[in-house]
Amino acid sequence: MLKVFLVEDESVIREGLRDKIPWEQYGYRFVGEAADGEMALPLIRKARPDLLITDIKMPFMDGLSLSKMVRAEFPRIKIIIISGYDDFEYAREAIQAGVDQYLLKPVTRADLRKVLLELKDKIVQDVQQDAYRIQYQNEMREYEQFSRRQFFEKVLGGGEISVKEIYEEAARLSMELSASSYNLLFLCMQEKAGILAGGRGDRLIRKQEEVLHYFLRHPQYIPFRWNANCYGVLVKADNEQMEELTDKALEHIRQVCGPEEGQMDWYVAAGSPVERLSLLSDCYRKVNHYFAYRFIMPDLHLLTEATLADYLMPREENNIGNVNPSKIAPEIIRDFLSRGNSSEIHDFVESYLQGIREALESRMFRDYVVLNIRFTVMAFMESIGAAQEDYEKEMDNGIRDMHMKPAEVFDYFVDTLRAAICIRDRKSSYQSGRLLRHALEYIDRNYDRESLSLSSVAEETDVSANYLSAVFSQNMQKTFIEYVTEKRMEKAKKLLGATDKSSGEIALEVGYKDSHYFSFVFKKTQGLSPREYRNSKKD
């Protein structure tokens, strides 16, 4: 039931309204009363009524003053002013104060009943509209993440986008970027091998949400999805606050993800602050370089200039005995081939060779490194079902001679990884294509079912919802919910134009149990209500 609060200085009228109006019969519960506005305000703050009924003339604080304060503090509360003065000026002031109804004394039960029922319907409609808006926003949040990703790909890639265009596009995405300092974080979270099959990534999704909700609550952080398991965070602040905000973000991620270390792989890299949006591409190059060290140092989860200091500094010793074998183990290359992407190859190779650059002057050691790279890549090719001929064809210069100069090792390593990842991605693309076709066929058969969701399609295609979301948006250039909504709206328009079925019947046929929500989505996406659309087709 809706809550009603009464303010009236004349006790006879106040008690009469309180005791003689069948509030519950009209859908209300009487939750409080006061003799003037000053006494009423703290009680209203505590009771939080849906409807306020107040006299206009009272001592200490009159009804108009109370209405203005309540409207400013609680804009959702409906207000009825009761007045003994049939005066235009009072009515005008009441309208300015945001009052919903203006009743003249003596107030009859019939008049009050009519107004109470009208306002009840209006309150219920407002609540429903808020609920629909929240539901729609939740459904479209995936689209917002996809749009942000495209935006940051352009900005961080250092392409042809001016600062003016950056601000204009950010405004369209409701992002405020103005600041005197910027930094980037990159976060990777994924289930350990063998864990996903048991819980379908539910634990991972919960942890991702816990991490991201922190950033969404604080305007200094702008989170965005980078790929299926990787998120970026733009940190924006004053120069003197940047270090503190970056440290807080890293600590939050560590607290959330750290206890899950046995179940989940997670890494976060932080770049170095820049003072211009146009320099974000420089910040990105640095944080991407740090991020590549997750393959070299799998036990180090926080990847920053400070934590990587010993590895970023050039080493002077050239004694092979000083090389740490664990830092050039085949597993590191194999892990990168499995989880890395083509944009990370250069930084990965730089990180891998950083600690052995001087030792590469030794021909014997150099030959060992080249063989290690070659055999590891060939073993990986075999593991994904790729023929050696495919790999040789992908290598621009064919399989090079094992004996090469120190300066040639870097380029060879890059070319080798690029060829292998190109073959891997082609195979993955083929598999993603099969996955996507399966998903689209299932959606096309079931989009008119209310139970259809990203999770149900993921279960049908035997992948995680997170992975399906990434594959879908990347290949379709629209999100899952956008695609399903478009399918539903197209069918709804056909039914509206070709049949006399009601909106409620059509809603059920296109997958909406709630006909009001169907009407809300239809108007939001088509610009017309279902009735307006049907009438336009008759003209």
C-alpha positions in Angstrom: 0.0 0.0 0.0 1.0 3.6 -0.6 1.9 5.7 2.4 0.1 9.0 3.1 1.1 11.8 5.6 -1.3 14.6 6.7 -0.4 18.2 7.8 -3.3 20.3 9.1 -3.3 22.9 12.0 -7.0 22.5 12.7 -7.3 19.4 14.9 -11.0 18.8 14.1 -10.3 18.7 10.4 -7.1 16.7 10.8 -8.7 14.1 13.0 -11.7 13.9 10.8 -9.6 13.2 7.7 -7.4 10.7 9.6 -10.3 8.7 11.1 -13.2 9.0 8.6 -11.4 8.4 5.3 -11.2 4.7 4.5 -7.5 5.0 3.5 -6.9 1.2 3.0 -10.0 1.0 0.8 -8.4 3.6 -1.6 -5.0 1.8 -1.5 -3.2 3.9 1.2 -1.8 3.5 4.7 -1.9 6.4 7.0 1.6 6.8 8.4 1.7 10.2 10.3 0.3 13.6 11.0 1.5 17.1 12.1 -0.1 20.4 13.0 2.4 22.6 11.0 5.1 22.3 8.4 8.0 22.8 10.9 6.8 19.8 12.9 6.0 17.8 9.8 9.3 18.0 8.0 11.4 15.7 10.2 8.5 13.2 10.4 8.2 13.2 6.6 11.9 12.5 6.3 11.5 9.5 8.6 8.2 8.1 7.2 9.1 8.7 3.5 5.4 8.9 2.4 4.2 8.5 -1.2 1.6 11.2 -0.7 1.6 14.4 1.3 -1.7 16.2 2.1 -1.2 19.6 3.6 -3.2 22.7 4.5 -1.9 25.9 2.8 -2.3 28.3 5.8 -0.5 27.1 9.0 1.6 28.7 11.7 5.4 28.5 11.8 5.7 27.0 8.3 2.9 27.1 5.8 1.9 24.5 3.3 3.6 26.2 0.3 6.9 26.5 2.1 6.6 22.8 3.2 5.7 21.7 -0.3 8.8 23.5 -1.8 11.1 21.8 0.7 9.6 18.4 0.3 9.6 18.7 -3.5 13.3 19.6 -3.5 14.3 16.8 -1.1 11.8 14.1 -2.2 10.8 14.8 -5.9 8.8 11.5 -6.1 6.3 12.5 -3.3 2.9 13.6 -4.6 1.4 16.6 -2.9 -2.2 17.7 -2.3 -2.8 21.2 -1.1 -6.0 21.9 0.9 -7.0 25.6 1.0 -9.9 27.6 2.3 -9.0 30.4 -0.1 -10.3 30.4 -3.7 -7.5 32.7 -4.8 -5.7 32.5 -8.1 -2.4 33.7 -6.5 -2.4 30.8 -4.1 -3.1 28.3 -6.9 -0.3 29.8 -9.0 2.2 29.5 -6.1 1.0 26.0 -5.5 1.8 25.1 -9.2 5.2 26.7 -8.9 5.9 24.6 -5.8 5.2 21.5 -7.8 1.9 20.6 -6.1 -0.1 17.9 -7.9 -3.6 18.8 -6.7 -5.3 21.9 -5.2 -8.5 21.2 -3.2 -10.8 23.8 -1.7 -12.3 23.4 1.8 -14.7 21.9 2.7 -13.2 18.7 1.2 -15.9 16.1 0.5 -15.1 12.4 0.7 -16.1 12.0 -3.0 -13.6 14.8 -4.0 -10.8 13.3 -2.0 -11.5 9.8 -3.1 -11.4 10.8 -6.8 -8.0 12.6 -6.3 -6.6 9.8 -4.2 -7.4 7.2 -6.8 -6.0 9.4 -9.6 -2.7 10.0 -7.8 -2.5 6.3 -6.8 -2.6 5.4 -10.5 0.0 8.1 -11.3 2.4 6.8 -8.5 2.0 3.2 -9.7 2.7 4.3 -13.3 5.8 6.3 -12.2 7.1 3.3 -10.2 6.5 1.0 -13.2 8.3 3.4 -15.6 11.3 3.6 -13.2 11.4 -0.2 -13.1 11.1 -0.5 -16.9 13.8 2.2 -17.3 16.2 0.3 -14.9 15.5 -3.0 -16.6 16.1 -1.5 -20.1 19.3 0.2 -18.9 20.5 -3.1 -17.4 19.8 -4.9 -20.7 21.6 -2.2 -22.7 24.6 -1.9 -20.4 26.3 -4.5 -22.6 25.9 -2.2 -25.6 27.4 0.7 -23.6 30.5 -1.5 -22.8 30.8 -2.4 -26.5 30.6 1.3 -27.5 33.2 2.2 -24.9 35.5 -0.5 -26.2 35.4 0.8 -29.7 36.0 4.4 -28.4 39.1 3.4 -26.4 40.4 1.3 -29.3 40.5 4.5 -31.4 41.9 6.7 -28.6 44.6 4.3 -27.4 45.6 3.1 -30.8 47.0 6.6 -31.6 45.0 6.8 -34.8 43.5 9.8 -36.6 41.2 11.1 -33.9 41.6 14.7 -32.6 41.2 15.8 -29.0 38.0 17.6 -30.1 36.6 14.4 -31.5 37.6 12.5 -28.4 35.6 14.9 -26.2 32.6 14.9 -28.6 32.4 11.1 -28.7 33.0 10.8 -25.0 30.0 13.1 -24.5 27.8 10.9 -26.6 28.8 8.0 -24.4 28.1 10.1 -21.3 31.7 10.0 -20.2 33.3 13.1 -18.5 37.0 13.0 -19.4 38.2 16.5 -18.2 41.1 16.2 -15.8 44.7 17.3 -15.4 46.2 13.8 -15.3 45.4 10.4 -16.8 46.6 6.9 -16.2 45.6 3.4 -17.5 45.1 0.1 -15.7 44.7 -3.2 -17.5 43.2 -6.1 -15.7 43.0 -9.8 -16.8 40.8 -12.3 -14.9 40.1 -15.8 -16.0 39.4 -19.2 -14.5 42.4 -21.6 -14.1 42.4 -24.4 -16.6 40.0 -27.2 -15.6 38.0 -25.0 -13.3 35.5 -23.5 -15.8 33.8 -26.8 -16.6 32.4 -27.2 -13.1 30.9 -23.8 -12.5 30.6 -22.2 -16.0 32.5 -19.2 -14.8 30.0 -18.1 -12.1 32.8 -17.4 -9.7 34.7 -15.4 -12.3 31.6 -13.3 -13.2 31.0 -12.5 -9.5 34.6 -11.4 -9.1 34.5 -9.3 -12.2 31.3 -7.6 -11.0 32.8 -7.0 -7.6 35.9 -5.4 -9.1 34.0 -3.3 -11.7 31.3 -2.0 -9.3 34.0 -0.3 -7.3 35.1 1.6 -10.4 31.5 2.4 -11.4 30.9 3.9 -7.9 33.7 6.4 -8.3 33.7 9.0 -11.1 37.5 9.2 -11.2 37.5 5.7 -12.8 36.1 4.8 -16.2 36.1 1.0 -16.8 35.8 -0.5 -20.2 36.0 -4.0 -21.7 39.0 -4.7 -23.8 38.4 -8.3 -24.8 36.8 -11.4 -23.4 38.8 -11.6 -20.2 40.5 -8.2 -20.1 39.2 -4.9 -18.8 40.8 -1.5 -18.9 40.3 1.4 -16.5 41.0 5.0 -17.3 42.0 6.9 -14.1 41.4 10.7 -14.3 42.4 13.0 -11.5 44.4 16.1 -10.4 48.1 15.5 -10.5 48.5 15.4 -6.8 45.7 12.7 -6.4 46.8 10.4 -9.3 49.2 8.2 -7.3 46.7 7.7 -4.4 43.8 6.8 -6.8 46.0 4.4 -8.8 47.2 2.7 -5.6 43.7 2.4 -4.2 42.5 0.8 -7.5 45.4 -1.7 -7.4 44.7 -2.5 -3.7 41.0 -3.1 -4.4 41.8 -5.5 -7.2 44.3 -7.3 -5.0 41.8 -7.7 -2.1 39.1 -9.0 -4.4 41.2 -11.3 -6.5 44.0 -12.3 -4.2 42.1 -14.9 -2.1 41.0 -16.6 -5.3 44.5 -17.2 -6.5 44.1 -21.0 -6.4 40.9 -20.8 -8.5 41.6 -17.9 -10.8 44.4 -16.3 -12.8 44.5 -12.5 -12.4 46.9 -9.8 -13.4 46.7 -6.0 -13.3 49.2 -3.6 -14.9 49.4 0.2 -14.2 51.0 2.7 -16.6 52.7 6.0 -16.0 50.4 9.1 -15.8 50.2 11.6 -18.7 48.8 15.1 -18.7 47.0 15.1 -22.0 44.3 13.0 -23.6 46.4 13.1 -26.8 49.2 11.3 -24.9 47.0 8.3 -23.8 48.5 6.2 -26.6 51.9 6.6 -25.0 50.5 5.6 -21.6 48.9 2.6 -23.4 52.1 1.4 -24.9 53.8 1.4 -21.6 51.0 -0.4 -19.7 50.8 -2.9 -22.5 54.5 -3.6 -22.2 54.1 -4.1 -18.4 51.1 -6.3 -19.0 53.1 -8.6 -21.2 55.2 -9.6 -18.2 52.3 -11.7 -16.9 53.6 -14.4 -19.2 57.2 -14.0 -18.1 56.4 -13.8 -14.4 53.2 -15.7 -13.7 53.6 -15.3 -9.9 53.7 -11.5 -10.0 50.1 -10.2 -10.1 50.7 -6.4 -9.8 52.7 -5.3 -12.8 54.0 -1.7 -12.4 57.2 0.2 -12.9 58.0 -0.4 -9.3 57.3 -4.1 -9.1 59.1 -4.7 -12.5 62.1 -2.4 -11.7 64.6 -5.3 -11.6 63.4 -6.5 -15.0 63.0 -3.2 -16.8 66.5 -2.0 -16.1 69.1 -3.0 -18.7 71.5 -5.7 -17.4 75.2 -5.4 -17.9 76.3 -8.9 -17.1 76.8 -11.2 -20.1 77.6 -14.4 -18.2 75.3 -17.2 -19.3 75.5 -18.5 -15.7 73.5 -15.5 -14.6 70.5 -16.4 -16.8 67.5 -17.6 -14.9 66.3 -20.8 -16.8 62.7 -20.4 -15.5 62.4 -17.0 -17.3 63.1 -18.6 -20.7 61.1 -21.9 -20.1 59.1 -23.2 -23.1 55.9 -23.0 -20.9 56.2 -19.2 -21.1 56.1 -19.1 -24.9 53.4 -21.8 -25.0 51.3 -19.8 -22.5 51.6 -16.7 -24.7 50.6 -18.6 -27.8 47.5 -19.9 -26.0 46.3 -16.6 -24.4 48.2 -13.7 -25.9 47.1 -11.6 -28.9 48.9 -10.1 -31.9 49.0 -6.6 -30.4 51.1 -7.9 -27.5 53.7 -9.8 -29.5 56.3 -7.0 -29.7 56.0 -6.3 -25.9 56.1 -10.0 -25.0 59.3 -10.5 -27.1 60.8 -7.4 -25.6 60.0 -8.7 -22.1 61.2 -12.2 -22.8 64.6 -11.2 -24.2 65.2 -8.3 -21.7 67.0 -10.5 -19.1 69.1 -12.4 -21.7 70.0 -9.8 -24.2 73.7 -9.7 -23.2 73.9 -13.5 -23.0 72.7 -13.7 -26.6 76.2 -12.7 -27.6 77.2 -16.3 -27.0 76.6 -18.3 -30.2 75.9 -21.5 -28.3 73.3 -19.8 -26.0 71.8 -18.0 -29.0 71.4 -21.2 -30.9 69.7 -22.8 -27.8 67.2 -19.9 -27.6 66.3 -20.1 -31.3 65.8 -23.8 -31.1 63.7 -23.4 -27.9 61.5 -20.9 -29.8 61.2 -23.1 -32.9 60.4 -26.4 -31.1 57.9 -24.7 -28.7 56.0 -23.1 -31.6 56.0 -26.3 -33.7 54.7 -28.2 -30.7 51.9 -25.7 -30.2 51.0 -25.8 -33.9 50.7 -29.6 -33.6 48.5 -29.2 -30.5 45.9 -27.1 -32.3 45.9 -29.4 -35.3 47.9 -27.1 -37.7 50.3 -28.6 -40.2 53.9 -27.6 -40.4 53.2 -26.6 -44.1 50.6 -24.0 -42.8 53.3 -22.5 -40.5 56.0 -22.4 -43.2 53.6 -20.7 -45.6 52.7 -18.1 -43.0 56.3 -17.2 -42.4 57.2 -14.5 -44.9 60.8 -15.7 -45.2 60.2 -19.3 -44.7 62.0 -21.2 -41.9 65.3 -19.3 -41.3 68.6 -20.9 -40.7 69.1 -21.7 -37.0 72.4 -19.7 -36.9 71.6 -16.0 -36.7 73.2 -12.8 -35.4 72.1 -11.5 -32.0 70.2 -8.6 -33.6 68.2 -11.0 -35.8 66.8 -13.0 -32.9 64.2 -10.4 -31.9 62.8 -10.1 -35.5 62.8 -13.9 -35.8 60.9 -14.3 -32.5 58.3 -11.7 -33.5 57.8 -13.2 -37.0 57.5 -16.7 -35.5 54.9 -15.8 -33.0 53.0 -13.7 -35.5 52.7 -16.6 -37.9 51.6 -19.0 -35.1 49.0 -16.6 -33.7 47.7 -15.8 -37.1 47.1 -19.6 -37.7 45.6 -19.9 -34.2 43.3 -17.0 -34.7 42.2 -18.4 -38.1 41.3 -21.6 -36.5 39.6 -19.8 -33.6 37.7 -17.7 -36.1 36.5 -20.7 -37.9 35.4 -22.2 -34.5 33.9 -18.9 -33.5 32.0 -18.8 -36.8 30.5 -22.3 -36.1 29.7 -21.2 -32.5 28.1 -18.0 -33.8 26.0 -19.8 -36.4 24.8 -22.2 -33.7 24.0 -19.3 -31.4 22.1 -17.3 -34.2 20.1 -20.4 -35.2 19.1 -21.0 -31.6 18.2 -17.3 -31.1 16.2 -17.2 -34.4 14.2 -20.2 -33.2 13.6 -19.0 -29.7 13.7 -15.1 -29.6 10.0 -15.1 -28.9 10.5 -17.0 -25.7 10.5 -14.8 -22.5 13.1 -17.2 -21.0 15.7 -16.5 -23.7 18.9 -15.0 -22.3 22.6 -14.8 -22.9 23.1 -17.5 -20.3 20.6 -19.9 -21.9 22.2 -19.4 -25.4 25.7 -19.9 -23.8 24.5 -23.1 -22.2 23.1 -24.3 -25.5 26.4 -23.6 -27.3 28.5 -25.0 -24.4 30.6 -21.9 -23.8 30.7 -19.3 -21.0 28.3 -16.3 -21.2 31.3 -14.0 -21.0 33.0 -15.6 -24.0 29.8 -15.7 -26.0 29.1 -12.1 -25.3 32.6 -11.1 -26.6 32.4 -13.3 -29.7 28.9 -12.1 -30.5 29.6 -8.4 -30.3 32.9 -8.7 -32.1 31.4 -10.5 -35.1 27.9 -9.0 -35.3 29.0 -5.4 -34.4 26.0 -5.3 -32.0 25.4 -6.9 -28.7 23.3 -10.0 -27.9 20.5 -8.0 -26.4 20.4 -5.5 -29.3 20.1 -8.4 -31.7 17.3 -10.1 -29.8 15.4 -6.8 -29.3 15.6 -6.0 -33.0 14.2 -9.4 -33.8 11.4 -9.0 -31.4 10.5 -5.5 -32.6 10.5 -6.5 -36.2 8.0 -9.3 -35.5 5.9 -6.9 -33.3 5.7 -4.3 -36.1 4.5 -7.0 -38.5 1.8 -8.1 -36.1 0.7 -4.6 -35.4 0.4 -3.8 -39.1 -1.2 -7.1 -40.2 -3.4 -8.2 -37.3 -5.9 -6.7 -34.8 -4.2 -8.4 -31.8 -3.9 -6.3 -28.7 -0.5 -5.1 -27.4 -0.7 -7.7 -24.6 -1.2 -10.5 -27.0 1.6 -9.3 -29.3 3.9 -8.8 -26.3 3.5 -12.5 -25.4 4.1 -13.6 -29.0 7.5 -11.7 -29.2 8.8 -12.8 -25.8 7.6 -10.2 -23.3 5.5 -11.4 -20.3 4.9 -7.9 -19.2 2.9 -6.0 -21.8 3.7 -2.6 -20.2 7.4 -3.3 -20.5 6.9 -4.4 -24.1 5.3 -1.0 -24.8 8.1 0.8 -23.1 10.8 -1.0 -25.1 8.8 -0.5 -28.4 8.6 3.2 -27.9 12.2 3.5 -26.7 13.5 1.7 -29.9 10.9 2.8 -32.5 10.0 6.3 -31.3 6.3 5.5 -31.3 4.0 3.5 -28.9 2.5 0.3 -30.3 -0.9 2.1 -30.7 0.7 5.1 -32.5 2.6 2.7 -34.8 -0.5 0.8 -35.7 -2.5 4.0 -36.4 0.4 5.3 -38.6 0.0 2.2 -40.7 -3.7 2.8 -41.2 -3.2 6.4 -42.4 
